[in-house]
Amino acid sequence: MEDSRRDAPLVRGPLAAARRSGIREMMDLSAALEGVLHLEVGEPDFPTPAHVVEAVERAQREGQVKYTLSRGTLRLRELLSEKVRAQNGLDAPSERIVVTAGGTLAVFTALASLVDAGDGVLVPDPGWPGADLAVTLVHGRPLRYRLLPEDGYLPDLEQLEALAGDARVLFLNTPSNPTGAVFDRSTLERMLGIAERNGLVVVADEVYEEIVFDTEHVSIGSLGYEGRVVTVFSFSKGYAMTGWRVGYAVAPEEVVEAMVQAQETIVACPSWTGQKAAEAALTGPREPVLAMRDEYRRRRDTAVAALREHGLLLAEPRGTFYAMADVSALGADSFEIARRLLLEQRVAVAPGEAFGPAGAGTVRLSLASPPEVVEEAIGRIARAVRGAAVTSP
Ligand SMILES: Cc1ncc(COP(=O)(O)O)c(C=O)c1O
C-alpha cells in the first residue's frame, strides 16, 4: 500500500471536521471537581412517571421483547394519530407517522430523506446543535438564521426571507433550545409564508411541546402547507423519558417511507421497551406531565427574577427548561467563559457558542435543578461578572 494512503486520517468526510459538543466538554471537566452546581445538562431531573415504569415491567415479564416493525408498532402509531389530532391539530393517519429512536433520529432521518449533497438547510442561530450536525452529516449546507434576543429570541424574518432562495429545507424549533422562546401563531404563519413562496420543505422540531408557560404551543403543520411539513415530537422531555429513546414524526407518506428505510439501516427499529413505555404514557394520567411543567415554571420564575436583578437577563423564556444569560462582560468567547465559571465559581453551564456563533457572550442555563440551586448558581455567575467589571481597566 502506498504510504500516503496509509498516512491518511482514518476518519473522513463530515465527521472528520465535526467538533465535540461544548456541553459534553463541560460535563467531562466538571466530573473531576467538587461542589459544582450543575446547570449544563439538557435533561429533566425528574424520574419517569411510575405508571409508565410499572406498565413496562408488566409487559417485560410476559417475555415478548422482540424487534418491532421498523416504523414502530401499529398500536403506538394509532395512539399517536389520535394524540396529534387532538393535541396538535394534525390530521394524520398511522401511515403518516413513524416512531423513532428519540427525536434525534426523527430529525436525522427526516433530513437524510429531504437533503441531497449541497442542499441548503435553514437552521436557527442559536439553535440545538443536533440539527446543524445532522445537516452536515448528510452533506447539506447549514444556513443560519438569527433568533433575536431583543425580540424574545423570535426569528429574524427578513434575514430568513433573504436566505430562503438558497435553501431547500427550513428547520425550526419551538419551544426552542437553548433560548426558551415559543414561536407565536403569527410568527409561524409568516415562516410558513416564506416556506411557501420559496418552495421549501419545513421540518419542525417540537420536542418541548409539553413545557410551555403562559402561552400556547402551536404546531406549524396545523396552519396549512399540507404535504410539505415534517413535525418531530418526543417523549424525552415532557414525560421525563430521555433514556427510553422514543420519539416520532408526522410526515407526508413518501417522506415517512424514506425515513423508515433510513431508520431500518441505522437501528432496525425503535426499542420495544421504549414503545411500551410510550403507550403507557399516552394512555395513562396526564397529571405527572402537568406537575413537571408547573415545577419548571416555578424555576423559570426564579431564574428570571435572579437574572433580572443582576442585569443578566436576555429574554424571558416562555417554554422548555432553559434560559440564556448575558455574560458578555466576561468577553465574547463563551467556551472560555464557561470554563472560567466552572473553575472559579464551580458553576457548570453550556457555552452559548455550542449553539452557533450568535451564542457569543452568552451561556445557557438548564433549569433541570431545584430553584434554590438555580438561584445560587445565578448568584455565582453574577459575582464573576461583577468581579470582571471591578478589575477591567
Ligand atoms: C431541540 C431538540 N430537539 C431534539 C432533541 C432530541 O431529543 P430526544 O432524542 O431525546 O428525543 C433535543 C434534545 O436535547 C433537543 O433539545
PDBQT file of the ligand as one rigid body, heavy atoms in Angstrom, charges set to zero:
ROOT
HETATM    1  C1  LIG A 401     -34.325  20.863  20.272  1.00  0.00    +0.000 C 
HETATM    2  C2  LIG A 401     -34.103  19.412  20.488  1.00  0.00    +0.000 A 
HETATM    3  N1  LIG A 401     -34.519  18.553  19.559  1.00  0.00    +0.000 NA
HETATM    4  C3  LIG A 401     -34.361  17.232  19.693  1.00  0.00    +0.000 A 
HETATM    5  C4  LIG A 401     -33.736  16.708  20.806  1.00  0.00    +0.000 A 
HETATM    6  C5  LIG A 401     -33.587  15.230  20.882  1.00  0.00    +0.000 C 
HETATM    7  O1  LIG A 401     -34.198  14.636  21.971  1.00  0.00    +0.000 OA
HETATM    8  P1  LIG A 401     -34.523  13.093  22.036  1.00  0.00    +0.000 P 
HETATM    9  O2  LIG A 401     -33.701  12.395  21.016  1.00  0.00    +0.000 OA
HETATM   10  O3  LIG A 401     -34.186  12.665  23.411  1.00  0.00    +0.000 OA
HETATM   11  O4  LIG A 401     -35.992  12.984  21.718  1.00  0.00    +0.000 OA
HETATM   12  C6  LIG A 401     -33.250  17.563  21.791  1.00  0.00    +0.000 A 
HETATM   13  C7  LIG A 401     -32.524  17.056  22.952  1.00  0.00    +0.000 C 
HETATM   14  O5  LIG A 401     -31.934  17.749  23.740  1.00  0.00    +0.000 OA
HETATM   15  C8  LIG A 401     -33.447  18.951  21.640  1.00  0.00    +0.000 A 
HETATM   16  O6  LIG A 401     -33.033  19.828  22.563  1.00  0.00    +0.000 OA
ENDROOT
TORSDOF 0
